[in-house]
């Protein structure tokens, strides 16, 4: 995930992460966050850690980053001490799901994407890509609303994530049929 970091508090967070573990956590702010954006607005408790794999510090102190998603987490407790948020988190690894249904779900996902996108989007998908890489790559890479992406992140198995992604894609197909939406990217 590419990020452009420009706010002073997040510049400090990046500098601190680069000086140590190179990992930051990403969470979604709850609606209405604008009222307390500079403070500590409410967040959804599920997030994802990302390792900074590439960084470019610009002359004015901003950063361009490339994060590699690592693991899902749940915020247990927030702590003070920095201008950015600090939290105690618990990792939420994926549980084993029903692997036998993933072949069928894969075909249904590809068919749903074919209905919503242009041929170039599907051209990059190879048959030898694992179910894990396909489902998680689509979950992150498709142009979905933040709450849709959060609902995918909250799924505890790959099968559940694939089913949820299929529901989202089918909903977008219905919207498109009704003339309310464009294509996904």
Residue pairs with C-beta under 8 A, 6 or more apart in sequence:
1 26
1 50
1 66
1 67
1 69
1 140
2 64
2 65
2 66
2 67
3 63
3 64
3 65
3 66
3 67
4 62
4 63
4 64
4 65
5 11
5 13
5 14
5 62
5 63
5 64
5 65
6 62
8 61
8 83
9 82
9 83
9 84
10 84
11 61
11 62
11 63
12 82
12 83
12 84
13 24
13 82
13 84
14 24
14 52
14 55
14 63
14 65
16 82
17 23
17 24
17 52
18 52
18 55
22 51
22 52
23 49
23 50
23 51
23 52
23 70
24 49
24 50
24 52
24 67
25 47
25 48
25 49
25 50
25 73
25 87
25 89
26 47
26 48
26 49
26 50
26 67
27 43
27 44
27 45
27 46
27 47
27 75
28 43
28 44
28 47
28 146
28 147
28 150
29 37
29 41
29 42
29 43
29 44
30 41
30 42
30 43
30 44
32 41
32 42
33 41
33 42
34 41
35 41
40 78
40 85
43 75
43 85
44 150
45 74
45 75
46 72
46 73
46 74
46 75
46 92
46 150
46 153
46 154
47 72
47 73
47 74
47 75
47 89
47 153
48 69
48 70
48 71
48 72
48 73
48 153
49 69
49 70
49 71
49 73
49 89
50 67
50 68
50 69
50 70
51 67
51 68
51 70
52 65
52 66
52 67
53 66
53 67
53 68
54 65
54 66
55 63
55 64
55 65
55 66
56 63
56 64
56 65
57 63
58 64
69 136
69 140
71 91
71 92
71 93
72 91
72 92
72 93
72 94
72 153
73 89
73 90
73 91
73 92
74 89
74 90
74 92
75 87
75 88
75 89
76 87
76 88
76 89
76 90
77 87
77 88
78 85
78 86
78 87
78 88
79 86
79 87
79 88
80 86
92 156
94 156
94 157
94 158
95 156
95 157
96 157
97 157
97 158
97 159
97 160
98 157
98 159
99 131
99 159
101 159
102 131
102 158
102 159
102 162
103 131
105 131
105 135
105 159
105 162
105 163
105 166
106 131
106 134
106 162
108 166
109 134
109 135
109 138
109 162
109 165
109 166
109 169
110 122
110 125
112 166
112 169
112 170
112 173
113 121
113 122
113 138
113 142
113 169
113 184
114 122
115 173
116 169
116 172
116 173
116 176
116 183
116 184
117 183
117 184
117 185
118 183
121 184
121 185
125 134
129 137
131 158
131 162
132 158
135 158
135 161
135 162
135 165
136 158
136 161
138 165
139 149
139 152
139 153
139 161
139 165
140 149
142 184
142 185
143 184
143 185
144 152
144 168
144 184
148 168
151 164
151 168
152 161
152 164
152 165
152 168
155 161
155 163
155 164
169 184
172 181
172 184
175 181
176 182
176 183
